[in-house]
Amino acid sequence: MKRYIPLLVFLFVQIHCLSAQTMFSGLVDIQSIDSTIVVDLMYSKADNFVGEKMYSFTTAYLHLKAAVALKNANSCLREINPSLRLIIYDAARPMSVQQKMWTRSKVHVSRTM
C-alpha cells in the first residue's frame, strides 16, 4: 500500500491542476502579469463574512484586460512610492463557491432584519 500513496498523491495533484486550468479557462494569473502585486484571497481562509474557508487555491485569476489595468495601476503606485503595491483580496472563483456565498449572505441578511 505504501508504494501506491505517492502515485495517488501525484494523480490528485494532476487532477486538481487540470480542474483549475479548466475552471479558469480564459483567465490569467495576475502574478504572471506582475509579480509585485500581492495576492491575499480572503475566501481561501476562514476570516471572511462566511466564517469558513471557501476554497483552497491562492492564485488570483482575472480577465487579461483587468490584469493589465491592475499592472498599470501598480506601476503608477510604485512610481509614487516604491514600497507601495496593490493587494488582491478577491478574484475569479468557482460558481459553486459563489452559490454557497449567496446562500450564506441571504441567511445572514435575514437574521439581521
N, C-alpha and C positions, 0 to 999 in steps of 0.2 A: 504494500500500500504506500509506503514512504516514497517509492520511486515514482508514483503517479502524482504526488502532490505538486511538484514543480511543473509538471505538464498541465495540471488543472489550473494552477495559477497563471501560467502562460496563456492558456486558452481564454481564461476570464479576462485578462488584460487585453488580449486581441479583440475579443467580442466587445468589450467596453469601449475601446478606441474606435472600432468600426461604427458602433452605435452613435458615439459622439460625433464622428465625421458625418454620418447620415443626418443626425438630428440638427446639426448646424450647417448643413449644406448651403452654400451661397454666402456664408458669413466669414469674417476673418477674425483672427485672434488679434486684439488691439496691441498686445506686446510684440507681435511680429511686425507691426507698423511703426511703433515707437516703444522701445524697451524701457524708457524712462518714466512712462505712465505707470502708476501704481494700481494694482488690482486688489481690491478687498471686498469680494462679493458678500453682501450681508446675508443672503439666504443660504450660503454654504456653511453657516454656523447658527447656533440656536438663539443668538442675541438679535432677534428681529420681532416684528409685530405678531408673527405666528407663534413664536416661542419654541420653535424646533428647527432643526437643520432640514432644509427642503431638498437639497441635492448635494452631491459630493465633489463636483468639479469646481475648479478655482480659476478657470480660464474665461476671460470676458470676450464673448463673440459678438461682433457688431456688423452692420452693413458696411461695405467698403467706404462709401461716401461719408458716413458718420465717423468711421475710424480716421480717415484722412482729415476731416474737420477737427477732430479732437487732437490729432497730431499737430496741426497748425496752431490751435489754441494753446497747446502745451509749449510749443516753441516760443510763442509770444510771451507766455507767462515766464518762461525761463530766461528770456531776454531782459525782462524787468528785474528778475531776481533768480540767479542760477540755482538757488537752493529750493525754489518752489517747483511743484509739479502737480499735475492732475491726479486725482484718485477716482477710480471707477468703483462705485458701490453696487451697481446693478447693470445687467446686460441681458442678452437673449437668454431665455430659459425654456425648458420643455413645456408644451401645452398642459401636460398632466400636473406640473407644478403650478402653473397659472390657475388651473381649475381648483386645486387644493387651496391656494391663497384666496381665491374669490369666495369659496365656501366658508373659509375661516373668517374672512372680513365681514360677511353677512351675519355670521353668528356674533361677532364682536360688536357690530353696529346695533344689532337687535338687543343686546344685553345693556347697552349704554343709553338706549332711548326709553 
